Amino acid sequence: MIQKFEFSELDLKGAYLIKPFISWDNRGCFIKDYSKEIFEQQGINYDLQEVFYTVSHKGVIRALHFQEKKQQAKLVRCIKGKIYDVIVDLRKDSPTYKQWKGFYLSDENNNELLVPKHFAHGYLVLEDSIVSYKCAEKFYGEYDSGIIWDDPKLNIEWPIDEIGGLEKIINSEKDKNLQSFEEWENRLQL
């Protein structure tokens, strides 16, 4: 059985939920989650620069990250386990500015998310997971930034009950100390 690429553009312009190419047989399956040619046929110019993987325990929340300069578009897929993935539009001139969307990504649904430049990105790990990031820009530590995951202005509805409640959240020191959305917005106006 073969599933071909399927692209669904989201109402946050430039973001896509994508079903990759999958071919199943008696051995298992073969998955192609990126093809420059196929993406370009969909009008998506995505030039892969680096690939990262995170290995995370259930309850980990990786906050709303982005680069202040040299923004990274990302193609994100959970290759093992299950996560709740969130994107936030940080484009001041966008009609969807400050809006967020959340998606379940897992090794069962094989969905992947194309996160455009100028978006914050984060996820809550619902099962021990491995997540792949295919980035269209290199990572620059000096530009690394983010917004706290539970910012009240963004009011993201994380499925915390699926990990057993707030006391089960696992967060890095760096992510605990990220700025609020308001602080980030105020810095833009300086």
N, C-alpha and C positions, 0 to 999 in steps of 0.2 A: 504494500500500500504506500502511496506517495501523497504527501501534503506539500503543496507549492507555497511559496512566499505569499503572504497576505498582509497588506498595509492598510491600517485604519488611522487616518489623521484625526487627532483629537481637537476639541474646541480651543485648546491652548495652542495657537498656531505654531506649526513647526515641530510639534511633538507627535509621535506616532506610537501606537501599539502594533506590534508586528508579530505575525506567526512565521517562524522560520521554515525553510525547506526541511522536510523530514521524510526519510525513506525507511520503512520497516520491512524486515524479513525474518526468517527463522532464527537468525543470529542475534537480533536486537534491532538497533536503528542507527542511522547515519543522519547527523544534523548539520546543516549549513546555515549559520545564523547571520552571515554577512557576505555580500557579493557586491563589489563596487559597481559592476555593470548593471545588476538588477536594481540596486538602489537608485542609480542615475536614471534608469528607465522610469522610475516613479517620481523623478524630479528632485531627488534627495542627493545633494552633493556632500558626501561624507568621506573625508580623507583620513583613514585610520593611521594614528601615530604611535599609540602605546596600548598595551593590554595589561590589565591588572586583575587579580582575583582576591577576594576576601573570604576568609574562613571564619565563621561566626557561630557562637552558641545561641540557643533559644533565649530570647529576652534582650539580646543586644539591640541597641538603637544607634544607628549611625546617622548623626544629625544632618541638618540641611546644609550641605556643603556646596561650595562653588569657588572659582578663582576670581579675584577682583580684577585682574588683568589677564590677557591671554586665556579667555574663557574656554572651557572644555565642553564641547558637545559629547555626549556619552551614549553608547548603545549598551544597555544593561540587561542581563539575563541571569536568572537563578538556575544554575546547572545542577544543584543538588539541594533538596530541602524546600523551604517555602518562606517567602518574605512578603511584607506589605510595603510596597515601594511608593514614595510620594515625590511629586515635583511641584515647584512653586514658580510662577512666572514673575521674574524680577525686572522685566522690561518696562521702564517708566512710561513709555509711549504706547504700550500695548493696551487694547481694550480689555484684556484679561489680566492686567497687572494685579499682583497680590493674590490671584486665585490659585488654588491648589487642586490637584487630582491625585487619587490613590488607586493602586492596582495590586492585585495579588499576582506575584510571579512565582512559579514553582517548577520543579522538574516534571510535574505531571502535565501542566498546561503548556509548558515550553514557550510562553509568551516572552517577548522582549520589549523594552521600552527605549525609544529614541528620545533622549533628553537634549533639547537644543541649547545653544549658548545662552547665557543670561538667565538661566534657571537655577534655582537651588534644588538639590536632590538629597534624599535620605531614605532610610528604610528601617523597619522593625522586623527582626528575625523571629519568625513564628515556629520554626523547627531548625535544628542545627543545619547550617547552609553553607554553600559555596556560591559566590556571586561573581560573575565576569563583567568587567567594564572594558569596553573597547572605545578608547578615547580618540577624538579627532584633534586633540592638542596635547602636548606633553604636560606632565605635572610639574608645576613650579611651586616649591614650598613657600617662597617669599610672597606669593600671591594667594595662598590658601586661606580661605575664610569660610564663614558660615553663620547661620542663625540658629538659635536654640530650638530644639525639636518641639517644645511645648509652648511656643510663643502664643500668648492670648490674642494678639492682633490677627494672626493667621488662623487660629482656631481649627487646627487640623484634627480630624477625628481618627486618631490612631486606634486600632483594635487591641487595646491593652488587655482586655478581658481574655483574649486568645492566648496570652502568655501567663495568665494567673494573677494579673493586677500590677499596679505601679511598683510594688515592692520587688517585683521580679525583673525590673529594668536593669540592664547592664550598660553602663555608659563610661566612656573614657573621660579622664580629667579635662582634656582639651575640649571635648564636646560639652561638658558640664559648664564650661566658662565661655561659651560662644555668646556673641552679642544678641540683643533682641532685634526684632524687625524694625522697631522704632529707632534704635541706635544706628542700625545700618542705613535707614532712610535719612536720618539727620546728617550722617557723615557724607552722604551724596550731595547734600545741599551746601556743604562748606566750600 
